[in-house]
Amino acid sequence: MDAPSPRCIDTTAPALLICEHCDTVHRRRPLAKGEVAECARCGAVLERCRGMRANALLALVLTALVVFVQATLWPIVTLGLNGQYVAATLWDVIHMMWLDHSQVVAVLAAATLFVFPLAKILTLGWLLAYARSGRRAPGFRPLMVALHHLGPWTMSEVFVLGALVSIVKAHLYFDVLPDPGIYAYGALMLLITVFAGVDLTRLWDETRDEDAGGAP
């Protein structure tokens, strides 16, 4: 017989789950790895069985931070014309958009490709550094709310797809060479996708507020 799948069991977690969309109350049960609990009324995701613990997630966050620095500092693409080549980093592209009177687009690009992803990585790292020992980091509640709102604004995957399309089209006019920065952004896109599939709301159950006497 096959061995049973590992279960996500947390004896300190509340016995009930409340759907944040329709307020339906459900009885919590252990989930097998990869299983998802959905609301019986509206179908919203209530929780997921997270295979990785805080230590593994923190290692991924640190990896994402290293890749993010590389993606930001390394050239993204090199354009060549008549034997002259120019390499451009992310900030070179944003600066050119600003000088080209596209200030709104430049600000949005800087926010979605640098500010928001960096804020998400640093916030996750801060929370997970404390979660390793079952504690809640200072500012836990507002930071968890901020993570919820930051999710849709980290658009590295949109940038990578747009850059690849632009590279293909630019081949009609220039010699185009993809640089390490675009590959670093591709790796960052994969890491952000992994984080998007992790149910971070479990940190509410897996950590305790020491100032509240250990109460959840």
KOLKE-694615 format. One record per atom (N, C-alpha, C): x, y, z; atom name; residue in one letter; residue number from 1. Coordinates in steps of 0.2 Angstrom, whole numbers, plus 2048, in hexadecimal, padded with zeros to 3 digits. Example, Ala and Ser with C-alpha at 12.3 -4.5 7.8 and 13.67 -1.06 7.14 Angstrom:
BEGIN
east  north  up  atom  res  n
842  7E4  827  N  a  1 $
83E  7EA  827  CA  a  1 $
842  7F0  827  C  a  1 $
840  7F5  823  N  s  2 $
844  7FB  824  CA  s  2 $
840  800  827  C  s  2 $
END
This chain:
BEGIN
east  north  up  atom  res  n
804  7FA  800  N  m  1 $
800  800  800  CA  m  1 $
804  806  800  C  m  1 $
802  80B  7FD  N  d  2 $
806  812  7FD  CA  d  2 $
805  815  803  C  d  2 $
80B  818  805  N  a  3 $
80B  81C  80B  CA  a  3 $
806  822  80B  C  a  3 $
802  823  811  N  p  4 $
7FD  829  810  CA  p  4 $
801  830  80F  C  p  4 $
7FE  834  80C  N  s  5 $
801  83B  80B  CA  s  5 $
801  83E  812  C  s  5 $
807  842  813  N  p  6 $
807  846  819  CA  p  6 $
802  84B  819  C  p  6 $
800  84C  820  N  r  7 $
7FA  851  821  CA  r  7 $
7FC  857  824  C  r  7 $
7F9  85D  822  N  c  8 $
7FA  863  825  CA  c  8 $
7F6  863  82C  C  c  8 $
7F9  862  831  N  i  9 $
7F5  862  838  CA  i  9 $
7F9  867  83C  C  i  9 $
7F5  86C  83F  N  d  10 $
7F7  871  844  CA  d  10 $
7F2  871  84A  C  d  10 $
7F4  86E  84F  N  t  11 $
7F0  86D  855  CA  t  11 $
7EE  873  858  C  t  11 $
7F2  879  857  N  t  12 $
7F1  87F  85A  CA  t  12 $
7EC  883  856  C  t  12 $
7EB  881  850  N  a  13 $
7E6  885  84B  CA  a  13 $
7DF  885  84D  C  a  13 $
7DB  88A  84C  N  p  14 $
7D4  88A  84E  CA  p  14 $
7D1  884  84A  C  p  14 $
7CB  881  84D  N  a  15 $
7C8  87C  84A  CA  a  15 $
7C3  87E  845  C  a  15 $
7C2  884  844  N  l  16 $
7BD  887  83F  CA  l  16 $
7C1  88B  83A  C  l  16 $
7BE  88C  834  N  l  17 $
7C0  890  82F  CA  l  17 $
7BB  894  82C  C  l  17 $
7BC  89B  82B  N  i  18 $
7B7  89F  829  CA  i  18 $
7B9  8A2  822  C  i  18 $
7B5  8A1  81D  N  c  19 $
7B6  8A4  817  CA  c  19 $
7B6  8AC  817  C  c  19 $
7BC  8AF  814  N  e  20 $
7BC  8B6  814  CA  e  20 $
7B8  8B9  80F  C  e  20 $
7B5  8B5  80B  N  h  21 $
7B1  8B8  805  CA  h  21 $
7A9  8B8  807  C  h  21 $
7A7  8B2  80A  N  c  22 $
7A0  8B2  80B  CA  c  22 $
79E  8B0  812  C  c  22 $
7A3  8B0  817  N  d  23 $
7A3  8AF  81E  CA  d  23 $
7A0  8A8  820  C  d  23 $
7A0  8A3  81C  N  t  24 $
79D  89D  81D  CA  t  24 $
7A2  899  822  C  t  24 $
7A0  896  827  N  v  25 $
7A4  893  82C  CA  v  25 $
7A5  88C  82A  C  v  25 $
7AB  889  82A  N  h  26 $
7AD  882  829  CA  h  26 $
7B1  87F  82E  C  h  26 $
7B0  879  82F  N  r  27 $
7B4  875  834  CA  r  27 $
7BB  873  831  C  r  27 $
7C0  875  834  N  r  28 $
7C7  873  831  CA  r  28 $
7C8  86C  832  C  r  28 $
7CC  869  82C  N  r  29 $
7CE  862  82D  CA  r  29 $
7D5  862  82A  C  r  29 $
7D9  85D  82C  N  p  30 $
7E0  85C  829  CA  p  30 $
7E0  85C  821  C  p  30 $
7E4  85F  81E  N  l  31 $
7E5  85E  817  CA  l  31 $
7EB  85A  815  C  l  31 $
7EB  856  810  N  a  32 $
7F1  853  80D  CA  a  32 $
7F5  858  809  C  a  32 $
7FB  857  808  N  k  33 $
800  85B  805  CA  k  33 $
7FD  85D  7FE  C  k  33 $
7FC  863  7FC  N  g  34 $
7FA  865  7F6  CA  g  34 $
7F2  866  7F5  C  g  34 $
7EF  864  7FB  N  e  35 $
7E7  865  7FB  CA  e  35 $
7E5  86C  7FC  C  e  35 $
7E0  86E  7FA  N  v  36 $
7DD  875  7FB  CA  v  36 $
7D6  874  7FE  C  v  36 $
7D5  878  803  N  a  37 $
7CE  878  806  CA  a  37 $
7CA  87E  803  C  a  37 $
7C4  87D  800  N  e  38 $
7C0  882  7FD  CA  e  38 $
7BA  883  801  C  e  38 $
7B7  889  800  N  c  39 $
7B1  88B  803  CA  c  39 $
7AB  887  800  C  c  39 $
7A7  884  804  N  a  40 $
7A1  880  801  CA  a  40 $
79C  884  7FE  C  a  40 $
79C  88B  7FF  N  r  41 $
797  88F  7FD  CA  r  41 $
799  893  7F6  C  r  41 $
79F  896  7F7  N  c  42 $
7A1  89B  7F1  CA  c  42 $
7A8  898  7EE  C  c  42 $
7AB  892  7F0  N  g  43 $
7B0  88F  7ED  CA  g  43 $
7B7  893  7EE  C  g  43 $
7B7  898  7F2  N  a  44 $
7BD  89B  7F4  CA  a  44 $
7C2  897  7F8  C  a  44 $
7C9  898  7F7  N  v  45 $
7CE  894  7FA  CA  v  45 $
7CE  896  801  C  v  45 $
7CD  891  806  N  l  46 $
7CE  892  80D  CA  l  46 $
7D5  891  810  C  l  46 $
7D8  88C  80E  N  e  47 $
7DF  88B  810  CA  e  47 $
7E2  886  80B  C  e  47 $
7E9  885  80B  N  r  48 $
7EC  880  807  CA  r  48 $
7F1  87D  80C  C  r  48 $
7F2  876  80A  N  c  49 $
7F8  873  80E  CA  c  49 $
7FE  875  80B  C  c  49 $
802  878  80F  N  r  50 $
809  87B  80D  CA  r  50 $
80E  876  80E  C  r  50 $
811  874  809  N  g  51 $
816  86F  80A  CA  g  51 $
81D  871  80D  C  g  51 $
81E  878  80C  N  m  52 $
824  87B  80F  CA  m  52 $
823  87E  816  C  m  52 $
828  87D  81A  N  r  53 $
827  881  821  CA  r  53 $
82A  888  820  C  r  53 $
82B  88B  826  N  a  54 $
82D  892  826  CA  a  54 $
835  892  824  C  a  54 $
839  88D  826  N  n  55 $
840  88D  824  CA  n  55 $
841  88D  81D  C  n  55 $
83D  888  81A  N  a  56 $
83E  887  812  CA  a  56 $
83C  88E  80F  C  a  56 $
836  891  811  N  l  57 $
834  897  80E  CA  l  57 $
839  89C  80F  C  l  57 $
83C  89D  815  N  l  58 $
841  8A2  816  CA  l  58 $
847  8A1  811  C  l  58 $
849  89B  810  N  a  59 $
84E  89A  80B  CA  a  59 $
84C  89C  804  C  a  59 $
846  89B  802  N  l  60 $
844  89D  7FC  CA  l  60 $
843  8A5  7FB  C  l  60 $
841  8A8  801  N  v  61 $
841  8AF  801  CA  v  61 $
848  8B2  800  C  v  61 $
84D  8AF  803  N  l  62 $
854  8B2  803  CA  l  62 $
857  8B1  7FC  C  l  62 $
855  8AB  7F9  N  t  63 $
857  8AA  7F2  CA  t  63 $
854  8AF  7ED  C  t  63 $
84D  8B0  7EE  N  a  64 $
84A  8B5  7EA  CA  a  64 $
84D  8BC  7EB  C  a  64 $
84F  8BE  7F1  N  l  65 $
852  8C4  7F2  CA  l  65 $
859  8C5  7EE  C  l  65 $
85D  8C0  7EE  N  v  66 $
863  8BF  7EA  CA  v  66 $
862  8C0  7E3  C  v  66 $
85D  8BC  7E0  N  v  67 $
85B  8BD  7D9  CA  v  67 $
858  8C4  7D8  C  v  67 $
854  8C7  7DC  N  f  68 $
851  8CD  7DB  CA  f  68 $
857  8D2  7DA  C  f  68 $
85C  8D2  7DE  N  v  69 $
862  8D7  7DE  CA  v  69 $
865  8D6  7D7  C  v  69 $
866  8D0  7D5  N  q  70 $
869  8CE  7CF  CA  q  70 $
865  8D1  7C9  C  q  70 $
85F  8D0  7C9  N  a  71 $
85A  8D2  7C4  CA  a  71 $
85A  8D9  7C3  C  a  71 $
85B  8DD  7C9  N  t  72 $
85B  8E4  7C9  CA  t  72 $
861  8E7  7C6  C  t  72 $
867  8E4  7C8  N  l  73 $
86D  8E7  7C6  CA  l  73 $
870  8E5  7C0  C  l  73 $
86F  8DF  7BE  N  w  74 $
871  8DC  7B8  CA  w  74 $
86E  8DF  7B1  C  w  74 $
871  8E0  7AC  N  p  75 $
86E  8E2  7A6  CA  p  75 $
869  8DD  7A3  C  p  75 $
863  8DF  7A1  N  i  76 $
85E  8DB  79F  CA  i  76 $
85E  8D9  797  C  i  76 $
860  8DE  793  N  v  77 $
861  8DC  78C  CA  v  77 $
866  8E1  789  C  v  77 $
86A  8DF  784  N  t  78 $
86F  8E3  780  CA  t  78 $
86C  8E3  779  C  t  78 $
86C  8EA  777  N  l  79 $
86A  8EB  770  CA  l  79 $
870  8ED  76C  C  l  79 $
870  8EB  766  N  g  80 $
876  8EC  761  CA  g  80 $
874  8EF  75B  C  g  80 $
877  8F4  758  N  l  81 $
875  8F7  751  CA  l  81 $
87C  8F9  74E  C  l  81 $
87D  8F7  748  N  n  82 $
884  8F9  745  CA  n  82 $
88A  8F8  749  C  n  82 $
88A  8F3  74D  N  g  83 $
890  8F1  751  CA  g  83 $
890  8F4  757  C  g  83 $
88C  8F9  759  N  q  84 $
88C  8FC  760  CA  q  84 $
886  8F8  764  C  q  84 $
888  8F7  76A  N  y  85 $
884  8F3  76F  CA  y  85 $
883  8F7  775  C  y  85 $
87D  8F7  778  N  v  86 $
87B  8FB  77E  CA  v  86 $
877  8F6  782  C  v  86 $
879  8F5  788  N  a  87 $
876  8F1  78D  CA  a  87 $
871  8F5  792  C  a  87 $
86C  8F2  794  N  a  88 $
867  8F6  798  CA  a  88 $
865  8F2  79E  C  a  88 $
865  8F5  7A4  N  t  89 $
862  8F2  7AA  CA  t  89 $
85B  8F5  7AB  C  t  89 $
858  8F2  7B0  N  l  90 $
851  8F4  7B1  CA  l  90 $
850  8FB  7B2  C  l  90 $
855  8FE  7B6  N  w  91 $
855  905  7B8  CA  w  91 $
857  90A  7B2  C  w  91 $
85B  907  7AD  N  d  92 $
85C  90B  7A7  CA  d  92 $
855  90B  7A3  C  d  92 $
851  906  7A3  N  v  93 $
84B  906  79F  CA  v  93 $
846  90B  7A2  C  v  93 $
846  90B  7A9  N  i  94 $
841  90F  7AC  CA  i  94 $
843  916  7AB  C  i  94 $
84A  918  7AB  N  h  95 $
84C  91E  7AA  CA  h  95 $
84B  921  7A3  C  h  95 $
84B  91D  79E  N  m  96 $
84A  91F  797  CA  m  96 $
842  920  797  C  m  96 $
83E  91C  79A  N  m  97 $
837  91E  79A  CA  m  97 $
835  924  79D  C  m  97 $
839  926  7A2  N  w  98 $
838  92C  7A6  CA  w  98 $
83A  932  7A1  C  w  98 $
840  931  79E  N  l  99 $
842  937  799  CA  l  99 $
83E  937  793  C  l  99 $
83A  932  791  N  d  100 $
836  932  78B  CA  d  100 $
82F  934  78D  C  d  100 $
82E  938  793  N  h  101 $
828  93B  795  CA  h  101 $
822  935  796  C  h  101 $
825  930  798  N  s  102 $
820  92A  79B  CA  s  102 $
821  929  7A2  C  s  102 $
820  92F  7A6  N  q  103 $
821  92E  7AD  CA  q  103 $
81D  929  7B1  C  q  103 $
816  929  7AF  N  v  104 $
812  925  7B2  CA  v  104 $
814  91E  7B1  C  v  104 $
816  91C  7AB  N  v  105 $
818  915  7A9  CA  v  105 $
81E  913  7AD  C  v  105 $
823  918  7AE  N  a  106 $
829  917  7B1  CA  a  106 $
828  916  7B9  C  a  106 $
823  91A  7BB  N  v  107 $
822  919  7C3  CA  v  107 $
81E  912  7C4  C  v  107 $
81A  910  7BF  N  l  108 $
816  90A  7C0  CA  l  108 $
81B  904  7BF  C  l  108 $
820  904  7BB  N  a  109 $
825  8FF  7BA  CA  a  109 $
82A  8FF  7C0  C  a  109 $
82C  904  7C2  N  a  110 $
830  904  7C8  CA  a  110 $
82C  901  7CE  C  a  110 $
826  903  7CF  N  a  111 $
822  900  7D5  CA  a  111 $
821  8F9  7D4  C  a  111 $
81F  8F6  7CE  N  t  112 $
81D  8EF  7CD  CA  t  112 $
823  8EB  7CC  C  t  112 $
828  8ED  7CA  N  l  113 $
82E  8E9  7C9  CA  l  113 $
834  8EA  7CE  C  l  113 $
833  8EF  7D2  N  f  114 $
838  8F0  7D7  CA  f  114 $
836  8F1  7DE  C  f  114 $
831  8F6  7DF  N  v  115 $
82F  8F8  7E6  CA  v  115 $
82B  8F2  7E9  C  v  115 $
826  8F0  7E5  N  f  116 $
821  8EB  7E8  CA  f  116 $
824  8E4  7E9  C  f  116 $
828  8E2  7E4  N  p  117 $
82B  8DB  7E5  CA  p  117 $
830  8DB  7EB  C  p  117 $
834  8E1  7EB  N  l  118 $
839  8E1  7F1  CA  l  118 $
835  8E1  7F8  C  l  118 $
830  8E5  7F8  N  a  119 $
82C  8E6  7FE  CA  a  119 $
829  8DF  800  C  a  119 $
827  8DB  7FB  N  k  120 $
824  8D5  7FD  CA  k  120 $
829  8D0  7FF  C  k  120 $
82F  8D0  7FC  N  i  121 $
835  8CB  7FE  CA  i  121 $
837  8CD  805  C  i  121 $
838  8D4  806  N  l  122 $
83A  8D6  80D  CA  l  122 $
835  8D4  812  C  l  122 $
82F  8D5  811  N  t  123 $
829  8D4  816  CA  t  123 $
829  8CD  817  C  t  123 $
829  8C9  812  N  l  124 $
829  8C1  813  CA  l  124 $
82F  8BF  817  C  l  124 $
835  8C1  816  N  g  125 $
83B  8C0  81A  CA  g  125 $
83A  8C1  821  C  g  125 $
838  8C7  822  N  w  126 $
837  8CA  829  CA  w  126 $
832  8C5  82D  C  w  126 $
82C  8C4  82A  N  l  127 $
827  8BF  82D  CA  l  127 $
82A  8B8  82E  C  l  127 $
82D  8B6  829  N  l  128 $
82F  8AF  82A  CA  l  128 $
835  8AE  82E  C  l  128 $
839  8B3  82F  N  a  129 $
83F  8B3  834  CA  a  129 $
83C  8B1  83B  C  a  129 $
837  8B4  83D  N  y  130 $
834  8B3  843  CA  y  130 $
82F  8AD  843  C  y  130 $
82C  8AB  83E  N  a  131 $
828  8A5  83E  CA  a  131 $
82B  89F  83F  C  a  131 $
832  89F  83D  N  r  132 $
836  899  83E  CA  r  132 $
835  896  845  C  r  132 $
835  89B  84A  N  s  133 $
834  899  851  CA  s  133 $
82D  899  854  C  s  133 $
828  89A  84F  N  g  134 $
821  89A  851  CA  g  134 $
81F  8A1  854  C  g  134 $
823  8A6  853  N  r  135 $
821  8AD  855  CA  r  135 $
81F  8B1  850  C  r  135 $
81B  8B6  852  N  r  136 $
819  8BB  84D  CA  r  136 $
81E  8C1  84D  C  r  136 $
820  8C4  847  N  a  137 $
824  8C9  847  CA  a  137 $
821  8D0  849  C  a  137 $
825  8D5  84B  N  p  138 $
822  8DB  84C  CA  p  138 $
81E  8DE  846  C  p  138 $
818  8E0  847  N  g  139 $
814  8E3  841  CA  g  139 $
811  8DD  83D  C  g  139 $
810  8D7  840  N  f  140 $
80E  8D2  83D  CA  f  140 $
807  8D3  839  C  f  140 $
802  8D6  83D  N  r  141 $
7FC  8D7  83A  CA  r  141 $
7FC  8DB  834  C  r  141 $
7FE  8E2  834  N  p  142 $
7FE  8E6  82F  CA  p  142 $
802  8E3  829  C  p  142 $
808  8E0  82A  N  l  143 $
80C  8DD  825  CA  l  143 $
808  8D7  821  C  l  143 $
805  8D3  825  N  m  144 $
801  8CE  821  CA  m  144 $
7FB  8D1  81D  C  m  144 $
7F8  8D6  81F  N  v  145 $
7F3  8DA  81B  CA  v  145 $
7F7  8DD  815  C  v  145 $
7FD  8E0  816  N  a  146 $
801  8E3  810  CA  a  146 $
803  8DE  80B  C  a  146 $
805  8D8  80D  N  l  147 $
806  8D2  809  CA  l  147 $
800  8D0  804  C  l  147 $
7FA  8D0  808  N  h  148 $
7F4  8CE  804  CA  h  148 $
7F3  8D3  7FE  C  h  148 $
7F4  8DA  7FF  N  h  149 $
7F3  8DF  7FA  CA  h  149 $
7F9  8E0  7F5  C  h  149 $
7FF  8DD  7F7  N  l  150 $
805  8DE  7F3  CA  l  150 $
805  8D9  7ED  C  l  150 $
801  8D3  7EF  N  g  151 $
801  8CD  7EA  CA  g  151 $
800  8CF  7E3  C  g  151 $
7FB  8D2  7E1  N  p  152 $
7F9  8D4  7DA  CA  p  152 $
7FE  8D9  7D7  C  p  152 $
802  8DC  7DB  N  w  153 $
806  8E2  7D8  CA  w  153 $
80D  8E0  7D7  C  w  153 $
80F  8D9  7D8  N  t  154 $
816  8D7  7D6  CA  t  154 $
815  8D4  7CF  C  t  154 $
817  8D8  7CA  N  m  155 $
816  8D6  7C3  CA  m  155 $
81C  8D4  7BF  C  m  155 $
821  8D0  7C3  N  s  156 $
827  8CE  7BF  CA  s  156 $
825  8CA  7B9  C  s  156 $
820  8C6  7BA  N  e  157 $
81F  8C1  7B5  CA  e  157 $
81C  8C5  7AE  C  e  157 $
818  8CA  7B0  N  v  158 $
816  8CE  7AA  CA  v  158 $
81C  8D2  7A6  C  v  158 $
821  8D4  7AA  N  f  159 $
827  8D7  7A8  CA  f  159 $
82B  8D2  7A4  C  f  159 $
82C  8CC  7A6  N  v  160 $
830  8C7  7A2  CA  v  160 $
82C  8C5  79C  C  v  160 $
826  8C4  79C  N  l  161 $
822  8C3  796  CA  l  161 $
823  8C9  791  C  l  161 $
822  8CF  793  N  g  162 $
822  8D5  78F  CA  g  162 $
829  8D6  78C  C  g  162 $
82E  8D4  790  N  a  163 $
835  8D5  78E  CA  a  163 $
837  8D0  788  C  a  163 $
834  8CA  789  N  l  164 $
836  8C5  784  CA  l  164 $
832  8C6  77E  C  l  164 $
82C  8C9  77E  N  v  165 $
829  8CB  778  CA  v  165 $
82D  8D1  775  C  v  165 $
82F  8D6  779  N  s  166 $
833  8DB  776  CA  s  166 $
839  8D9  773  C  s  166 $
83D  8D4  776  N  i  167 $
843  8D2  773  CA  i  167 $
842  8CF  76C  C  i  167 $
83C  8CB  76B  N  v  168 $
83B  8C8  765  CA  v  168 $
839  8CD  760  C  v  168 $
835  8D2  762  N  k  169 $
834  8D7  75D  CA  k  169 $
83A  8DC  75B  C  k  169 $
83E  8DD  760  N  a  170 $
844  8E1  75F  CA  a  170 $
849  8DE  75A  C  a  170 $
848  8D7  759  N  h  171 $
84D  8D4  755  CA  h  171 $
84C  8D6  74E  C  h  171 $
847  8D9  74C  N  l  172 $
845  8DC  745  CA  l  172 $
84A  8E2  744  C  l  172 $
84C  8E5  749  N  y  173 $
84F  8EC  748  CA  y  173 $
857  8EC  74B  C  y  173 $
858  8E8  750  N  f  174 $
85E  8E8  754  CA  f  174 $
861  8E1  755  C  f  174 $
867  8E1  756  N  d  175 $
86A  8DB  759  CA  d  175 $
868  8DA  761  C  d  175 $
864  8D5  763  N  v  176 $
862  8D5  76A  CA  v  176 $
865  8CF  76D  C  v  176 $
868  8D1  773  N  l  177 $
86B  8CB  777  CA  l  177 $
868  8CC  77E  C  l  177 $
865  8C6  780  N  p  178 $
862  8C6  787  CA  p  178 $
868  8C6  78C  C  p  178 $
868  8CA  791  N  d  179 $
86D  8CA  796  CA  d  179 $
86B  8C6  79D  C  d  179 $
86F  8C5  7A1  N  p  180 $
86E  8C1  7A7  CA  p  180 $
868  8C4  7AB  C  p  180 $
867  8CB  7AB  N  g  181 $
861  8CE  7AF  CA  g  181 $
85A  8CB  7AD  C  g  181 $
859  8C9  7A6  N  i  182 $
853  8C6  7A4  CA  i  182 $
852  8BF  7A7  C  i  182 $
857  8BB  7A7  N  y  183 $
857  8B5  7AA  CA  y  183 $
856  8B5  7B2  C  y  183 $
859  8BA  7B5  N  a  184 $
858  8BB  7BC  CA  a  184 $
850  8BD  7BE  C  a  184 $
84E  8C1  7B9  N  y  185 $
846  8C2  7BA  CA  y  185 $
842  8BC  7B9  C  y  185 $
844  8B8  7B4  N  g  186 $
840  8B2  7B3  CA  g  186 $
841  8AD  7B9  C  g  186 $
846  8AD  7BD  N  a  187 $
847  8A9  7C3  CA  a  187 $
843  8AC  7C8  C  a  187 $
843  8B3  7C9  N  l  188 $
83F  8B6  7CE  CA  l  188 $
837  8B5  7CC  C  l  188 $
835  8B5  7C6  N  m  189 $
82E  8B3  7C4  CA  m  189 $
82C  8AD  7C7  C  m  189 $
831  8A8  7C6  N  l  190 $
82F  8A1  7C9  CA  l  190 $
82E  8A1  7D0  C  l  190 $
833  8A4  7D4  N  l  191 $
833  8A5  7DB  CA  l  191 $
82D  8A8  7DE  C  l  191 $
82B  8AE  7DA  N  i  192 $
825  8B1  7DC  CA  i  192 $
81E  8AD  7DB  C  i  192 $
81F  8A9  7D6  N  t  193 $
819  8A4  7D5  CA  t  193 $
818  89F  7DA  C  t  193 $
81E  89D  7DD  N  v  194 $
81E  898  7E2  CA  v  194 $
81B  89B  7E8  C  v  194 $
81D  8A1  7EA  N  f  195 $
81A  8A5  7F0  CA  f  195 $
813  8A6  7EF  C  f  195 $
810  8A7  7E9  N  a  196 $
809  8A8  7E8  CA  a  196 $
805  8A2  7E9  C  a  196 $
808  89C  7E9  N  g  197 $
805  896  7EA  CA  g  197 $
805  894  7F1  C  g  197 $
808  898  7F6  N  v  198 $
809  896  7FD  CA  v  198 $
803  89A  801  C  v  198 $
800  896  805  N  d  199 $
7FB  899  809  CA  d  199 $
7FE  89D  80F  C  d  199 $
800  8A3  80E  N  l  200 $
803  8A6  814  CA  l  200 $
7FE  8A8  81A  C  l  200 $
7F8  8A7  819  N  t  201 $
7F3  8A8  81E  CA  t  201 $
7F4  8A3  824  C  t  201 $
7F8  89D  822  N  r  202 $
7F9  898  828  CA  r  202 $
7FE  89B  82D  C  r  202 $
801  8A1  82B  N  l  203 $
806  8A4  830  CA  l  203 $
802  8A6  836  C  l  203 $
7FB  8A8  835  N  w  204 $
7F7  8AA  83B  CA  w  204 $
7F6  8A4  840  C  w  204 $
7F6  89E  83D  N  d  205 $
7F5  898  842  CA  d  205 $
7FB  896  844  C  d  205 $
801  896  841  N  e  206 $
807  893  842  CA  e  206 $
80C  898  847  C  e  206 $
80A  89E  848  N  t  207 $
80D  8A2  84C  CA  t  207 $
809  8A5  852  C  t  207 $
80D  8A7  857  N  r  208 $
809  8AA  85D  CA  r  208 $
80C  8B1  85F  C  r  208 $
807  8B5  861  N  d  209 $
809  8BC  863  CA  d  209 $
80B  8BB  86A  C  d  209 $
812  8BC  86B  N  e  210 $
814  8BC  872  CA  e  210 $
812  8C2  877  C  e  210 $
810  8C7  874  N  d  211 $
80E  8CD  878  CA  d  211 $
807  8CB  87A  C  d  211 $
803  8C7  877  N  a  212 $
7FC  8C5  879  CA  a  212 $
7FC  8BF  87D  C  a  212 $
802  8BD  880  N  g  213 $
802  8B8  885  CA  g  213 $
801  8B1  881  C  g  213 $
803  8B1  87B  N  g  214 $
803  8AA  877  CA  g  214 $
7FD  8A9  874  C  g  214 $
7F8  8AE  874  N  a  215 $
7F2  8AD  870  CA  a  215 $
7F2  8AD  869  C  a  215 $
7EF  8AA  865  N  p  216 $
7EF  8AA  85E  CA  p  216 $
7ED  8B1  85B  C  p  216 $
END
